[in-house]
């Protein structure tokens, strides 16, 4: 079928008519007013020639005259990508010859440079793309424009945003005209009309009602093009899903009418504290939930709170803060708590506290995180032993370190019996962590708490003497850190690999990884390294995320950087030793200044800071200890996945990571899960491509951090400001890296990343500095950066998109200021985005 009337388009025919025509067909089926027209299907495109007779016959049935000719590619206007403006539209086409030429122009635009680049950026580089073409009767508008049924900037689902201009709406779409801009609330009075507005109040009311109606009919927030003709009749010219909105929690329906929920919620994204900026796999979320429930249950805390407090939104982990924000007793402490998450989150939470919807009120019935009984039980179970352990660690730090590392060895020596069948493997997956989480892991924490306690007390004793970033400066080059030891061990491997330097620098890291796994590379110590550290990786607390043992590409990317270090003074061991010397000097200077006015306080603060330096390096040990049973969990699940694949219930073993534990058990009992996995993988891949994740999210979709920032203009266009995380100043080219396997770094580069975790830290050894979009000063990345003496600024909103690859920047890790130099970007060796 080459030509199809728009009114005859049915659901599920996108491969035949393309995304735009499918959207128009849905509008017509919903009873909306759409200009009459027809679609030249993808069958004609795949045949390679325009079926002129069929097209001209359809044009004649339409009545001839002026028409609009629009591209309708198979990937266009899809739930995952809009392709807005990437392919051609030709307006006011008159006559048969012009119509045929316009169709060929639309066909050609499928392979235009901008369309190819857009598909590549969206991960849609298939050779099977095809182009349908929509031909519609031309509407001559008095006013036209675009409306979004949700606010595309803030994410608010209860607002409709309208941009309109007199005449044709192309001025809105291509950005060539100043538009009348309206933000319409979900219900209630509209904003006052401006004198020069091209839309009347009645038209705005009509548009708002239409937006709500179309959103309900099409099932998701929509981007709608509209036009009013000379008679004042509203025509809908296009509707497609808004692809940029961050998802809502599952129990909040984004397509309901303009009803405002009576119990709005506020969520804080906490996955970035563990370096989880990319979406967590469904199995990863399920295992984390199961582990947390079981841990709380051991302390007689209602494990139902996990499901109400730890929320999975778009594959990211959010904490429901509503109870804290609404609590008359706890809300006053929210701003101080938020400071650890950076200035943008703190600013957003202050706005939430000022919002009357989040005013204090008594808690509702149901599981309560902060109920007095649950809190008391948890504190009694944990605090006394932890406090005693912290005091023992302060008194005898060397003995505390020895005990902590014995716990690690004990966990490594543990043996797990292999279950007999698939269902038993899956049921045992969460159990494998119990002994570690409730024994060795808890016993490894007191030295860390002792270090934090010592730092906090020293900071208070030195109040009035401390300068910005000075306390962090005393934490550089700390010993006894398992992540530091790992990175320095990899540096030793690089030393052994120098005989193969040309091979390792001249071959892409992913190809080197593939050769290594096939046993085709010379041995230079990497096998032994991976035997000890192969359980690490980016996003390693997600059991569904590959480890270095599965895919050593990030390790080869780090080795490439190490092999480019030629200055002995910049070798990581030398840098680490220098950082330790600088920290000791900073500590002595600080205590010396304080001694002039408060000698007793200064002496005590100095002793505490030295104790902190002896213990704070254990910061990484509890998580490293946890990775051993987590690797066992992953191994058991992959084995179960392989068994399910043999039974035809999954396509491949790794597919089990896109099920929950309960769903995997259903598969073990015979449920075919292949269709569910396909849908979950598609959702996961779409979220992997998402570059910006809100640190705060309201249940109506609003991202409080996206609201206008009155303080942003204070710093000027050449300055970015974030959270100070590691002192020092560095200037170098910005290298924007979305995943450690993509890194192509040279010594002195400034790494710009969405977030970092221990899987990124091998890259740190040669860096000049670190910039991240999220994080916390106590998270893994900044901690390791301080130990290496690398300046770091974290919580810089949109850093990976606002900075340009190779652009020279200066970062100040004490003030959090990043200055952009007015120089041309350096090109040639940076990581691709």
Secondary structure, DSSP 8 states (H G I E B T S, - for coil): --EEEGGG--TT-HHHHHHHHHHHHHHHHTT-----EEEE-HHHHHHTS--HHHHHHHHHHTTSS-EEEEEEETTTT-SS---TTTS-EEEEE-SHHHHHHHHHHHHHHTTSHHHHHHHHHTT---TT--EEEEEEE---EEEEEEEESS-TTT--TTEEEEEEEES-THHHHSS-S--EEEEEESSS------TT-SS-HHHHHHHHHHHHHHHHHHTS-EEEEEEEETT--EEEEEEEE--S-----TTS-TTS-S---SS--EEEE-GGGGT--S---HHHHHHHHHHHHHHHHHTT--TTHHHHHEEEETTEEEEE-HHHHH-TTTGGGHHHHHGGG-HHHHHHHHHHHH-GGG------SS--TT-HHHHHHHHHHHHHHHHHHHHHHHH-HHHHHHHHHHHHHHHHH------SSHHHHHHHHHHTTHHIIIIIHHHTTHHHHHHHHHHHHHHHHTTTT--TTHHHHTTTT-S--HHHHHHHHHHHHHHHHGGGHHHHHHS-HHHHHHHHHTT-S--SSHHHHHHHHTT--TTTTSTTS--TTT-THHHHHHHHHHTT---GGGSHHHHHHHHHHHHHHHHHHHHHHHHTT-HHHHHHHHHHHHHHHHHGGGGGHHHHHHHHHHHHHHHHHHHHHHHHHHTTSSSSGGGGGGS-HHHHHHHHTT---HHHHHHHHHHHHHHHT-----SEEETTS--GGGS--TTGGGG-TTEEE-EEEE--EEEEEEEEESSGGG----TT-EEEES---GGGGGGGGG-SEEEESS--TTSHHHHHHHHHT-EEEE--TTHHHHS-TT-EEEEETTTTEEEE-SS----SSS---
